[in-house]
Amino acid sequence: MRYRLEAMFPGIEFNVIGEPEDVGSARQLALDDRYQFQWWALSLVRAKPLGAKGGGKTGMKGSDKGIDGAINFIDGSGSKPKRILVQVKSGKVKSGDIRDLRGTVEREEAAMGVFITLEEPSRDMRTEAVSAGFYHSPGWGQDFPRIQILTITELLRGARVKMPPQHGTFKEAQRARTQEPDHLRLDL
């Protein structure tokens, strides 16, 4: 909803009540409800959650095949949409998690993978991510890390996924036309 409001009303200011604003509240959310933590973490990178029944917020328990969310982008004119697979972990993490994500990215023929973690990644995890190499964007003439690790701390400080411009992850709302240039404010 946040991204649709921003698209529809550029410059709108709003507060989301109950959303974690620091690592402590993010940890509490993870303890209280790991699915809500997962959806919140995915929203930080504008990823579409996968594995919810009927598009709702009731998580399906069981095998998600290592994919919690996805980000779509178009890379060049006339090309098919490409995907970035996103995995979220709120507990203990290890280098094997990065190897698993890399394997999932290859199996699903995705362009890249993003690993979001509440815990600080180890040196081995970072080394494993770097060893995955780069995705070369023909449309933008740039290289982007094929596997990226982002911590909740980094995301709360404004870190973003290194990728070509995003396209079509969420259905965009039509921009509203207002006659008054006043700043809009909304509490959710």
Helices and strands as residue ranges (DSSP letters): H 2-8, E 13-15, H 23-32, H 34-44, E 48-49, G 53-55, E 69-73, E 82-89, H 95-107, E 112-117, H 123-131, E 134-137, E 142-145, E 147-151, H 152-156, E 185-187
